[in-house]
Amino acid sequence: ADLDEVVGTPSVKLVVRHPDVGPERLLALARSLGVPGVHATTSGAPFLEVSRAGVTKATALARHCAALGVAASEVVAFGDNLNDVEMIAWAGHGVAMGNGLPEARAVADEVAPPNSDDGVAVIIERILAG
């Protein structure tokens, strides 16, 4: 699409992709620009995600939970990548996957077994049995 059309249309997220530059490098470049009011992150997909500052999985989950009357302390959230970090930290019990990025594991209350070992199921089954 034409650049003026892209930046002139309201959107929730901008996806940046380059055939020769990976998402981690795009993230470093985006952050080095120091553009105020934006939040750039990666998800494990082959692109960079850019949204307005403060628009994260954590803020979406917090709004949804508030509408349902669910406190953060009652929430278990699972994640594995940079776009999950705020959500894992926000949840009453944040769980990072064993195969997740160090940044996700660093903010987690618990690290689950990796996806290949059914990590989410292991944690859910334990919680339901407890």
C-alpha positions as CSV (number, residue, x, y, z in Angstrom):
1,A,0.0,0.0,0.0
2,D,1.0,3.6,-0.4
3,L,2.8,5.0,2.7
4,D,0.4,8.0,3.0
5,E,-2.5,5.6,3.0
6,V,-1.0,3.3,5.6
7,V,0.0,6.1,8.1
8,G,-3.2,8.1,7.4
9,T,-5.5,5.3,8.4
10,P,-6.3,4.5,12.0
11,S,-5.0,1.1,13.1
12,V,-4.4,-1.0,16.1
13,K,-1.1,-2.5,15.0
14,L,1.5,-1.9,12.3
15,V,3.4,-5.0,11.1
16,V,6.9,-4.4,9.8
17,R,8.5,-7.0,7.6
18,H,11.6,-7.1,5.5
19,P,12.8,-9.9,3.3
20,D,16.4,-9.6,4.4
21,V,16.2,-8.2,8.0
22,G,14.8,-10.4,10.8
23,P,12.4,-9.3,13.5
24,E,15.1,-9.0,16.2
25,R,17.1,-6.6,14.1
26,L,14.0,-4.7,13.2
27,L,13.2,-4.4,16.9
28,A,16.6,-3.1,17.7
29,L,16.4,-0.6,14.8
30,A,12.9,0.6,15.9
31,R,14.0,1.0,19.5
32,S,17.1,3.0,18.5
33,L,14.8,5.5,16.7
34,G,13.4,6.6,20.1
35,V,10.0,7.5,18.6
36,P,7.7,8.5,21.5
37,G,4.3,7.0,21.9
38,V,5.0,3.6,20.3
39,H,5.5,0.1,21.6
40,A,7.5,-2.2,19.4
41,T,7.8,-5.9,20.1
42,T,8.2,-9.4,18.6
43,S,6.1,-12.5,18.9
44,G,8.2,-15.2,17.3
45,A,6.6,-14.5,13.9
46,P,8.8,-13.2,11.1
47,F,7.9,-9.6,11.6
48,L,8.0,-6.6,14.0
49,E,4.8,-5.5,15.7
50,V,4.3,-1.8,16.5
51,S,1.4,-0.4,18.4
52,R,0.6,2.7,20.5
53,A,2.5,2.9,23.8
54,G,0.5,1.2,26.5
55,V,-1.3,-1.2,24.1
56,T,-0.2,-4.6,25.1
57,K,-1.6,-8.0,25.8
58,A,-1.5,-7.0,29.5
59,T,-3.7,-3.9,29.0
60,A,-6.2,-5.8,26.9
61,L,-6.4,-8.6,29.5
62,A,-6.7,-6.1,32.3
63,R,-9.6,-4.4,30.6
64,H,-11.3,-7.7,29.8
65,C,-10.9,-8.9,33.4
66,A,-12.1,-5.5,34.8
67,A,-15.3,-5.8,32.7
68,L,-15.8,-9.4,34.1
69,G,-15.0,-8.4,37.6
70,V,-11.9,-10.6,37.7
71,A,-8.9,-9.4,39.7
72,A,-5.4,-9.7,38.4
73,S,-4.6,-12.0,41.4
74,E,-7.1,-14.5,39.9
75,V,-5.5,-14.7,36.5
76,V,-3.0,-17.2,35.2
77,A,-1.3,-16.1,32.0
78,F,1.0,-18.1,29.8
79,G,3.5,-16.7,27.3
80,D,6.8,-17.2,25.6
81,N,7.9,-14.2,23.7
82,L,8.5,-10.4,24.1
83,N,4.9,-9.5,23.3
84,D,3.9,-11.6,26.4
85,V,6.2,-10.0,28.9
86,E,3.9,-7.4,30.2
87,M,1.0,-9.9,30.4
88,I,3.0,-12.4,32.3
89,A,4.1,-9.7,34.8
90,W,0.6,-8.4,35.2
91,A,-1.1,-11.7,35.9
92,G,-1.5,-12.9,39.5
93,H,0.4,-16.0,38.3
94,G,2.5,-15.5,35.3
95,V,3.9,-18.5,33.6
96,A,6.6,-18.5,31.0
97,M,7.1,-21.5,28.7
98,G,10.4,-23.4,29.2
99,N,11.2,-22.8,25.5
100,G,10.3,-19.1,25.9
101,L,12.7,-16.1,25.7
102,P,14.8,-15.2,28.7
103,E,12.8,-11.9,29.0
104,A,9.6,-13.8,29.5
105,R,11.1,-16.3,31.9
106,A,12.6,-13.4,33.9
107,V,9.2,-11.9,34.8
108,A,7.4,-15.1,35.4
109,D,6.3,-16.5,38.7
110,E,6.8,-20.0,37.2
111,V,8.5,-21.6,34.2
112,A,6.4,-24.4,32.7
113,P,7.8,-27.3,30.7
114,P,8.3,-26.4,27.1
115,N,5.5,-26.7,24.5
116,S,6.9,-29.9,23.3
117,D,6.3,-31.4,26.7
118,D,2.7,-30.0,27.0
119,G,3.8,-27.4,29.4
120,V,0.5,-25.5,29.5
121,A,-1.5,-28.7,30.1
122,V,0.9,-29.7,32.9
123,I,0.3,-26.4,34.7
124,I,-3.4,-26.3,34.2
125,E,-3.8,-29.9,35.4
126,R,-1.8,-29.1,38.5
127,I,-3.9,-26.0,39.2
128,L,-7.2,-27.8,38.7
129,A,-6.0,-30.7,40.9
130,G,-4.9,-28.4,43.7
